[in-house]
Amino acid sequence: MEMKYTKLLKEWTGFQVCKDCFDTKHPQDFPGVHQADAEILRDPRPDNNDMDSSIYQYPDNQWELDNA
């Protein structure tokens, strides 16, 4: 297919194509800038020294709940 040079459009790939074949660059090729979180956790790990954690005792066999 022959076209006049003045009718061709330049794509982002550098090719010169006709109006029907022209593809714009996809928006996902331009990712937005991700900002870091404004807050920092002082102690992000859970407290394992809590006395309440000793309250929960699991049975040896999880299907036998005779003690409950």
C-alpha positions as CSV (number, residue, x, y, z in Angstrom):
1,M,0.0,0.0,0.0
2,E,1.5,3.3,-1.0
3,M,0.8,6.5,0.8
4,K,2.2,10.0,0.6
5,Y,4.9,10.8,3.1
6,T,2.9,13.7,4.4
7,K,0.0,11.4,5.4
8,L,2.2,9.1,7.5
9,L,2.3,9.3,11.3
10,K,5.3,8.5,13.4
11,E,4.7,5.9,16.1
12,W,6.5,5.6,19.4
13,T,8.5,2.7,18.0
14,G,10.0,5.0,15.3
15,F,8.0,3.6,12.4
16,Q,6.0,5.8,10.1
17,V,2.6,4.2,9.6
18,C,-0.8,5.1,8.1
19,K,-3.6,6.5,10.1
20,D,-5.3,3.1,10.3
21,C,-2.2,1.3,11.6
22,F,-1.2,3.9,14.1
23,D,-0.9,2.6,17.8
24,T,-0.3,4.9,20.7
25,K,1.9,3.8,23.5
26,H,0.0,1.9,26.2
27,P,-0.6,3.7,29.5
28,Q,0.9,0.8,31.5
29,D,4.2,1.6,29.9
30,F,4.3,4.7,32.1
31,P,3.9,3.5,35.7
32,G,3.1,6.2,38.2
33,V,5.5,7.1,41.0
34,H,4.8,5.1,44.1
35,Q,5.2,7.2,47.3
36,A,6.5,5.4,50.4
37,D,4.1,5.2,53.4
38,A,4.1,8.3,55.5
39,E,4.0,6.4,58.8
40,I,6.7,4.0,60.1
41,L,5.8,1.3,62.6
42,R,7.9,1.6,65.7
43,D,7.8,-2.1,66.6
44,P,6.1,-4.0,63.7
45,R,6.4,-7.5,65.2
46,P,3.8,-8.9,67.6
47,D,4.6,-9.0,71.3
48,N,5.4,-12.7,72.0
49,N,6.0,-12.1,75.7
50,D,2.3,-11.6,76.4
51,M,1.0,-13.6,79.4
52,D,-2.4,-14.1,77.6
53,S,-0.8,-16.4,75.1
54,S,-0.5,-19.1,77.7
55,I,-4.3,-19.3,78.2
56,Y,-4.9,-21.1,74.9
57,Q,-4.0,-24.7,75.1
58,Y,-4.6,-26.9,72.1
59,P,-5.5,-30.6,72.6
60,D,-3.2,-33.3,71.2
61,N,-5.7,-34.4,68.7
62,Q,-7.7,-31.5,67.2
63,W,-10.7,-33.7,66.5
64,E,-11.2,-34.7,70.2
65,L,-12.4,-31.8,72.2
66,D,-13.3,-33.6,75.5
67,N,-11.6,-31.0,77.6
68,A,-13.6,-28.1,76.2
